[in-house]
Structure formats: structure tokens, C-alpha cells
Amino acid sequence: MNPLLWALLAAVSGQADATSVEPTPMLQPPPVALMPAPPPPQPREVYELHLAVDIPVTVVGASAGLVRILFEDRLVNKSCPCASAGINRLDRGTVGNHSAFASTAADVTVYGVMAALPLVDLLDLGGSRAWGEDLVVYLETLAVDTGLQNATNFITARPRPRTYAGDPSFVTSGEGYLSFYAGHVSTAFASLSVAAFTIRKRYGEQVWPWIVGGLIASSVAFERVASGEHFPTDVVVGALVGTGIGIVVPWFHLRRGETEISIAPVGAHGLGLVGRF
């Protein structure tokens, strides 16, 4: 056969084979915009509520504040004018303090912190179940603090520094005899402690909330002494009690598995309670 004719036939045959084979279509992934977005992770819930207990405790504690507003003049035994000679040395120098600016600053700080903490938590968690549980524990903490401080105030009926100084508005008012212990200070430490405790349980060990909270609450203590409304011993006890309440109340609400208490050997011949909180 003619070589030229052979080459022509081979070329035509190769073209037919090439056109007879169709390429296998490749599967393309759907566009990203059409894929459903994964649901956002829910905030970790660290508290377990017992509303049958939480609601009555909160209502009773908060009612103590209402009793103070309505009946303090009837419940307090007004014992001054009184001499400052019977005051201990640590507190005696506070008599004569009178700073209106410090008094206002303490009010703004305490009430501002009380309102801001739940709002910050809301921004962090959104309107989730975890935020609702945090709010209930926070309000119960403040209610327990309010109830305990008011009961102590009325039982002790200690005159304030400005009452000892003879300030007429304090001598004749029931509020002038509710010095021990410092309610503003206790509330500041309680609210900031429960916030720091909650942050620690949800996000792990955190030091900065305790430092920041301690500085803010301590500023309230200094302001209450500078204003002549509390003695140093009033604010020290208020700080200790408020911190204790701000830790104990949320601790009782921790979910199962968040606490672990066991008996372990201590030293060579002793036993002790070991806990993880």
C-alpha cells in the first residue's frame, strides 16, 4: 500500500478514536455560600439553680433593704450625742471626717458596679440560659449580702463617725446609727467576688478579675471612711463578709462535677479535707 495512503488512514482512525471517548465529569463541591453554617457554640453553664430555694432566699434578703428604708427610724435606738472617748484607737481618728465628694464617689461606684456586671455578662453570653443562671446567682448573692448586713446594722446600732462628731442630720436620723458593718463595702466586694468566681469557673483560672475587683471595692472602703460614714473596722469587716458571701453563694450553685471534696492524708499521722472548687 502506498505509504502516503497508509498515513492518511492512520490519522483518520486516530481522530475517530479521540472523538469517541468522552471525558469523565468531575464533581465540584457546592459553593461555600450554599453550605449551611454550623450553629454557634453555646456558653458553658456553670451553675445549677434550685428555684424553690433561690426565689425565697432572694425575696427575704431583698426585703431587708425595704424594711430599712421604711422603718429604720422606728427600729434604731438613737443614743447620741455621745463622747468619742469610748472608741478604740484605730477608729477614733475617723471622727471629724466629712467628705461629700467621697460619699458621692462611693455611691456612684457601688451602684454602677451592681448595674454594669450583669450587662457585661449579657454582652459576653447573649440572652442564653447560662446568662439567666448567672443572673439568678448574682441577685441571690446580693440579696444574702443585703439581709445579713442589715440585720447586723440594726442589732449593733453603732453610731457613725459623723454621728459622734455631732452632725445634726446623723444624730437625729436612724441612718446615723447603722455603722457596723459597712454595707457599701460589703456589697462591692460581694458583687465583684461573684463575678470573678464565675469567670474562673467558666474560663479557667483567672487572676486579673480578683485584682481589678479588689482595687475597685477597696476604693469604696477608702471613700466610706473619708466621708465620715464608717470606721476602719466597719469597712474591714464589710470587705471580709462581702468576699465570703460572693464566694460561698455561687459555690453552692455549682453544677455537679464542678466540685470535688475528699479525705486525704495530711502529714505523717493526719487526715484532712481536700477539695477542688
C-alpha positions in Angstrom: 0.0 0.0 0.0 1.1 3.5 -0.8 2.9 4.9 2.3 1.1 8.2 1.9 -2.3 6.5 1.8 -1.4 4.5 4.9 -0.5 7.6 6.9 -3.8 9.2 5.9 -5.9 6.2 7.0 -4.0 6.1 10.4 -4.7 9.8 11.0 -8.4 9.5 10.3 -8.7 6.4 12.5 -6.9 8.2 15.5 -9.2 11.2 15.2 -12.3 8.9 15.3 -11.0 7.2 18.4 -10.3 10.5 20.1 -13.8 11.9 19.4 -15.5 8.7 20.6 -14.1 8.9 24.2 -15.9 11.4 26.4 -14.1 12.9 29.4 -15.4 11.8 32.8 -17.1 14.8 34.5 -15.5 15.9 37.8 -17.8 16.5 40.8 -17.4 20.1 42.0 -18.1 20.9 45.7 -21.1 23.2 46.2 -20.4 26.8 46.7 -19.5 27.8 50.2 -22.3 30.3 50.3 -24.8 27.5 49.8 -23.5 25.3 52.7 -25.3 25.7 56.0 -23.3 27.5 58.7 -22.5 25.5 61.8 -24.5 26.5 64.9 -22.6 28.8 67.2 -21.3 27.1 70.4 -23.4 27.6 73.5 -21.8 29.3 76.5 -20.8 26.9 79.2 -23.3 26.6 82.0 -21.6 26.5 85.4 -24.5 26.9 87.8 -27.4 24.7 88.7 -30.5 26.5 90.1 -32.9 25.4 92.7 -35.7 27.9 92.3 -37.7 26.6 95.2 -34.9 27.8 97.4 -33.3 30.5 95.4 -36.5 32.6 95.0 -37.5 32.7 98.7 -33.9 33.4 99.8 -33.7 36.3 97.3 -37.0 37.8 98.3 -36.3 37.6 102.0 -32.8 39.1 101.6 -34.0 41.9 99.4 -36.9 42.6 101.8 -34.4 43.6 104.5 -33.4 46.5 102.4 -37.0 47.6 102.1 -37.5 47.3 105.8 -34.5 49.6 106.3 -36.0 52.2 104.0 -39.4 52.2 105.6 -38.8 51.6 109.3 -35.2 52.4 110.2 -36.1 55.4 112.3 -38.5 53.3 114.4 -36.2 50.4 114.8 -33.0 52.2 115.8 -32.2 53.3 119.3 -30.7 56.8 118.9 -28.1 57.0 121.7 -26.2 60.2 120.8 -24.9 62.9 121.4 -22.2 60.6 122.7 -18.5 61.0 123.5 -15.8 59.6 121.3 -13.6 58.6 124.3 -15.0 55.1 124.2 -14.0 54.5 120.6 -10.9 52.3 120.1 -7.7 53.9 119.0 -7.8 52.6 115.4 -11.2 54.1 114.8 -11.1 57.3 116.9 -9.2 59.4 114.3 -12.1 58.9 111.9 -14.4 61.2 113.9 -14.3 64.5 112.1 -14.0 63.1 108.6 -16.6 64.7 106.3 -16.1 64.5 102.5 -19.2 64.9 100.4 -17.2 64.1 97.3 -16.0 60.7 98.8 -19.6 59.9 99.8 -20.9 60.6 96.2 -18.0 58.7 94.7 -18.7 55.6 96.8 -22.4 55.7 95.8 -21.6 56.0 92.1 -19.0 53.2 92.2 -21.2 50.7 94.1 -24.4 51.3 92.2 -22.5 51.5 88.9 -20.8 48.2 89.5 -24.0 46.5 90.6 -25.7 47.5 87.3 -22.7 47.0 85.0 -21.8 43.4 85.9 -25.0 41.8 84.6 -24.8 43.9 81.4 -21.2 42.9 80.7 -22.1 39.2 81.3 -25.0 39.7 78.8 -22.7 41.1 76.2 -20.4 38.1 76.7 -23.1 35.3 76.7 -26.0 36.9 75.0 -29.5 36.1 76.2 -28.6 32.4 76.8 -29.6 30.0 79.5 -26.1 30.4 81.0 -26.7 34.2 81.4 -30.0 33.6 83.1 -28.4 31.3 85.6 -25.6 33.7 86.2 -28.2 36.5 86.8 -30.1 34.4 89.4 -27.0 33.5 91.3 -25.8 37.2 91.2 -29.1 38.5 92.5 -29.2 35.9 95.2 -25.7 36.8 96.3 -26.7 40.5 96.6 -29.8 39.6 98.5 -28.0 37.4 101.0 -25.5 40.2 101.5 -28.3 42.8 101.9 -30.1 40.7 104.5 -27.0 39.9 106.6 -25.6 43.4 106.6 -28.9 45.0 107.6 -29.6 42.5 110.4 -26.1 43.3 111.8 -26.6 47.0 111.4 -29.8 47.0 113.4 -28.5 44.6 116.1 -25.3 46.5 116.8 -26.7 50.0 116.2 -23.2 51.5 116.2 -23.1 55.3 115.7 -21.3 56.6 112.6 -18.2 58.8 112.9 -20.3 61.8 111.8 -22.8 60.9 114.5 -20.1 61.0 117.1 -19.0 64.3 115.6 -22.4 65.8 116.4 -23.7 66.2 112.8 -27.4 67.0 113.4 -28.5 65.2 110.3 -26.9 62.0 111.6 -27.7 62.4 115.3 -31.4 62.6 114.7 -31.6 60.1 111.9 -31.8 56.3 112.2 -29.2 56.1 109.4 -26.7 57.7 111.7 -26.6 54.5 113.9 -26.0 51.8 111.3 -22.3 52.0 111.0 -21.3 48.4 111.6 -20.5 46.8 109.3 -20.1 48.8 106.1 -22.9 47.9 103.7 -21.5 49.7 100.6 -18.2 47.9 101.1 -19.8 44.5 101.6 -21.9 44.9 98.5 -19.0 46.0 96.4 -16.8 43.0 97.5 -19.7 40.6 97.2 -20.7 41.6 93.6 -17.2 41.7 92.3 -16.3 38.4 94.0 -19.2 36.5 92.5 -18.2 37.9 89.1 -14.6 36.8 89.5 -15.7 33.4 90.8 -18.0 33.0 87.7 -15.2 33.9 85.3 -12.9 31.4 86.9 -15.3 28.6 86.7 -16.3 29.3 83.1 -12.9 30.2 81.5 -10.4 28.6 83.8 -8.0 30.1 86.4 -8.0 33.9 86.1 -6.2 36.3 88.4 -7.0 39.7 86.9 -10.7 39.7 87.9 -9.8 39.3 91.5 -7.1 42.1 91.3 -9.4 44.5 89.4 -12.3 43.8 91.6 -10.3 44.1 94.8 -9.0 47.5 93.7 -12.4 48.8 92.8 -14.0 47.6 96.0 -11.1 48.8 98.1 -11.7 52.3 96.7 -15.2 52.2 98.1 -13.8 51.3 101.5 -11.5 54.3 101.5 -14.2 56.6 100.3 -16.6 55.5 103.0 -14.0 56.2 105.7 -13.1 59.5 104.2 -16.7 60.6 104.1 -17.1 60.0 107.8 -19.8 57.4 107.3 -17.8 54.4 108.5 -14.9 53.5 110.8 -11.9 51.5 109.5 -13.1 48.4 111.4 -16.5 48.7 109.7 -15.0 48.5 106.2 -12.6 45.7 107.1 -15.4 43.5 108.3 -17.6 44.5 105.4 -14.8 43.5 102.9 -14.3 40.1 104.6 -18.0 39.3 104.8 -18.8 40.5 101.3 -16.0 38.5 99.8 -17.1 35.4 101.7 -20.7 35.8 100.5 -19.5 36.4 97.0 -17.7 33.0 97.0 -20.0 30.8 99.1 -23.3 31.6 97.4 -22.1 30.8 93.9 -20.1 27.8 95.2 -23.4 26.2 96.5 -24.8 26.6 92.9 -22.0 24.9 91.0 -23.1 22.1 88.8 -22.3 18.5 89.7 -18.8 17.6 88.8 -17.6 21.2 89.4 -16.7 20.4 93.0 -14.8 17.6 94.4 -14.1 17.0 98.1 -12.3 14.0 99.5 -10.4 12.9 102.6 -6.7 12.6 102.1 -3.7 12.0 104.4 -2.0 15.2 105.7 1.4 14.8 107.2 2.6 11.6 108.8 -0.4 10.9 111.0 -3.3 13.1 110.0 -6.3 13.3 107.7 -7.8 16.4 106.0 -10.4 17.5 103.5 -9.0 18.1 100.1 -11.2 19.9 97.6 -11.3 21.3 94.0 -13.6 24.2 93.6 
